[in-house]
Amino acid sequence: MTRPVRACIDLSALRHNYALLAGIAGTTQCYGVVKADGYGHGIAKTVQALADAPKFAVAFLEEALAIREAGVNKPVLLLEGFFGSDELKVCVEQGFEVMLHEASQIESLAQAQLPGPLTVWLKLNTGMNRLGFTPEAAQQVLESLRAMPQVKVLGVMTHFACADIEDLEPAQRQLERLLTFRQGTGAGLQFAAANSAALVAIPEARLDWARPGIMLYGCSPFAHRSAAEIGLKPVMSLKSALIAVRDLKAGDFVGYGALWQAKADARMGVVAVGYADGYPRHAPQGTPVSVKGQRVPLIGRVSMDMITVDLTEMPSAQVGDPVELWGPEVSVDEVAARAGTISYELLTSVTKRVLRCYDDGLA
Ligand SMILES: Cc1ncc(COP(=O)(O)O)c(C=O)c1O
């Protein structure tokens, strides 16, 4: 017996979500965004399972190399580009595509001696004001890049700040800037803008390539539209079990800070999972936890290795009963909303000490 905390990854749900996205995308091709260890799902198993994805996108070189270590040889885009020119040779050798977003990268590239052409995308800042060249500067940069024999410019990308909200006006303005820029470039370039939210909500933003991430993992990028409504299936289930059950008298307190007090005689359970596993410490009392398929409220404060739940409505609950913190019974989006965060943060915060187990759904 070991401590029962597991992150169980349903690879058939991952494939289902990719197929759903590809159906929405139509003729637009999709990078599978697998940065941050496949949003916490394990990059190797994730890229191996996503057999239909033509390309992947990660944040930086070491994440791309992890895809090669997994035996997958598809093109991989480095969304933050390169940090030092020592990375460029391996990018060429491995067929990695590099995002260029900053003048110093262009200068390094101009000086670089490379074993072959480096495939690059240019990042256009259309209003997010994080990375990228302004449309005015980008024209000049494109010309410089086109004059470099060691560079192959694949296309131009931008990133939306607000494609996940109901008011799509700001995202439409960003898209217009990209499309205006496109009119001023010659033929032969590809264009990309959409993340998960834009892929669904802004059909005109689909263009040549989209970069969906969070929806692959079965979560909704929208606060106003659930993953189930979109047809997505949860990929990760964070599971554990009850390790203690006790009866309380009216007036008894539970946990650090004595945050919860029984108003009447009650029954409570202790679940082996805590913030050191990635369960959010800020999850408030009342956050749903599924015990043996029944939703019960979190009570007291989340501690490092344990949480406590109210089992008063579950008199038959006992030590060893299975618990789902998030998954098909309690969505990670719901837990995230309760804890004042987003599913992206919860999925990527499941810690190393949590064993990942994989179900390929093929057995
Ligand atoms: C540049 C870029 N493209 C695409 C994505 C994927 O976004 P999402 O997970 O919302 O689909 C991200 C994620 O943060 C990103 O930074």
PDBQT file of the ligand as one rigid body, heavy atoms in Angstrom, charges set to zero:
ROOT
HETATM    1  C1  LIG A 401       1.432  31.989 -27.404  1.00  0.00    +0.000 C 
HETATM    2  C2  LIG A 401       0.447  30.993 -26.915  1.00  0.00    +0.000 A 
HETATM    3  N1  LIG A 401      -0.326  30.352 -27.805  1.00  0.00    +0.000 NA
HETATM    4  C3  LIG A 401      -1.245  29.448 -27.422  1.00  0.00    +0.000 A 
HETATM    5  C4  LIG A 401      -1.430  29.154 -26.090  1.00  0.00    +0.000 A 
HETATM    6  C5  LIG A 401      -2.490  28.147 -25.691  1.00  0.00    +0.000 C 
HETATM    7  O1  LIG A 401      -3.548  28.810 -25.040  1.00  0.00    +0.000 OA
HETATM    8  P1  LIG A 401      -4.795  28.027 -24.466  1.00  0.00    +0.000 P 
HETATM    9  O2  LIG A 401      -4.257  27.050 -23.488  1.00  0.00    +0.000 OA
HETATM   10  O3  LIG A 401      -5.625  29.079 -23.821  1.00  0.00    +0.000 OA
HETATM   11  O4  LIG A 401      -5.445  27.375 -25.621  1.00  0.00    +0.000 OA
HETATM   12  C6  LIG A 401      -0.665  29.804 -25.130  1.00  0.00    +0.000 A 
HETATM   13  C7  LIG A 401      -0.871  29.510 -23.707  1.00  0.00    +0.000 C 
HETATM   14  O5  LIG A 401      -0.652  30.225 -22.799  1.00  0.00    +0.000 OA
HETATM   15  C8  LIG A 401       0.301  30.757 -25.560  1.00  0.00    +0.000 A 
HETATM   16  O6  LIG A 401       1.066  31.401 -24.672  1.00  0.00    +0.000 OA
ENDROOT
TORSDOF 0
